[in-house]
Amino acid sequence: MYGAQDPGNWQSFTNRADVKGLPLNEQKDQFLKEQINFQNMMEAIRAQAHVGGIRNNPIVNVFFRDLYPVAMTALDYNQAATDVEYLTASIDFAYQIYEIEAIS
C-alpha cells in the first residue's frame, strides 16, 4: 500500500504506457485496484498535533485525516562530508478534515 498513487481519471489512466496495451477488462481491473489502494492509503494517513497552553502543557489534540504533502524544500546533499550530516527539509501538507479533542 505504501507508495500508492492516485490513478487519476479514466482517460489519463488509459493513456499511461503500462496500461495502454492491456485489454479493456484488464484496464478496468487495474484502474479499480489502483483506486482502492490509493483510497486505503489516504484513509491510513493521519497526523496529530498537541496544542500547548500555559507552560506548554497540552490542552487539545488535533487529529488530521487524509494528510498528504503538497510542497517540499530542496535537500542539499554533500557526498564529500566527513561526518554525519542530517538532511532537513520543510514540508507543507494539505488535509481533508481535522478533529479537535480536549485533553482533560
C-alpha positions in Angstrom: 0.0 0.0 0.0 2.9 2.4 0.6 3.6 4.5 -2.5 0.1 4.1 -3.9 -0.6 6.8 -6.4 -3.9 8.3 -7.5 -4.7 6.7 -10.8 -6.4 9.9 -11.9 -9.3 10.0 -14.3 -10.1 7.1 -16.7 -8.7 8.9 -19.8 -5.3 9.8 -18.3 -5.1 6.3 -16.8 -5.7 4.5 -20.2 -3.0 6.7 -21.8 -0.3 5.5 -19.5 2.3 3.4 -21.2 1.9 0.5 -18.7 -1.8 0.3 -19.3 -2.3 1.3 -23.0 -1.7 -2.2 -24.4 -3.9 -4.1 -21.9 -7.3 -5.5 -22.9 -10.2 -3.4 -21.7 -11.2 -5.8 -18.9 -7.7 -5.7 -17.5 -7.6 -1.9 -17.7 -10.8 -1.7 -15.7 -9.5 -4.2 -13.1 -6.2 -2.4 -12.8 -7.9 1.0 -12.5 -10.2 -0.2 -9.7 -7.3 -1.8 -7.9 -5.3 1.4 -8.0 -8.2 3.5 -6.9 -8.8 1.2 -3.9 -5.1 1.1 -3.0 -5.0 4.9 -3.1 -8.1 5.3 -1.1 -6.9 2.9 1.6 -3.5 4.7 1.8 -5.3 8.0 2.2 -7.5 6.7 4.9 -4.5 5.3 6.8 -2.6 8.6 6.8 -3.2 10.5 10.0 -1.2 13.2 11.8 -1.6 14.5 15.3 -0.6 17.8 16.9 -0.6 18.8 20.5 -1.6 22.4 21.2 0.0 23.7 24.4 -1.4 26.1 27.0 0.4 27.6 30.0 3.9 26.1 30.5 3.5 24.1 27.2 1.1 21.6 28.9 -1.0 20.2 26.1 -4.7 21.3 26.2 -6.0 19.9 23.0 -5.1 17.3 20.4 -5.7 18.0 16.7 -6.1 14.9 14.5 -5.7 15.4 10.8 -7.1 12.8 8.4 -6.2 12.2 4.7 -3.0 14.2 5.1 -0.7 14.5 2.0 2.3 16.5 1.1 1.9 19.4 -1.4 5.3 21.1 -1.3 8.8 20.3 0.0 12.0 22.4 0.0 15.2 21.1 -1.6 17.5 18.7 0.1 21.2 19.7 -0.1 23.3 16.5 -0.2 27.1 16.6 0.1 28.8 13.3 -0.6 32.2 14.7 0.5 31.1 15.2 4.1 33.4 13.5 6.6 30.9 13.4 9.4 27.2 12.6 9.7 25.1 15.4 8.3 21.4 15.1 8.7 19.2 16.3 5.9 16.4 18.6 6.8 13.5 20.0 4.7 10.3 21.9 5.2 7.2 20.1 4.0 3.8 21.7 3.5 0.8 19.3 3.9 -2.8 19.6 3.0 -5.6 17.6 4.6 -9.3 16.7 4.1 -10.6 17.0 7.6 -9.4 17.6 11.2 -10.8 16.8 14.6 -10.1 18.7 17.8 -10.1 16.8 21.1 -9.8 18.4 24.5 -7.3 16.9 26.9 -8.7 16.6 30.4 
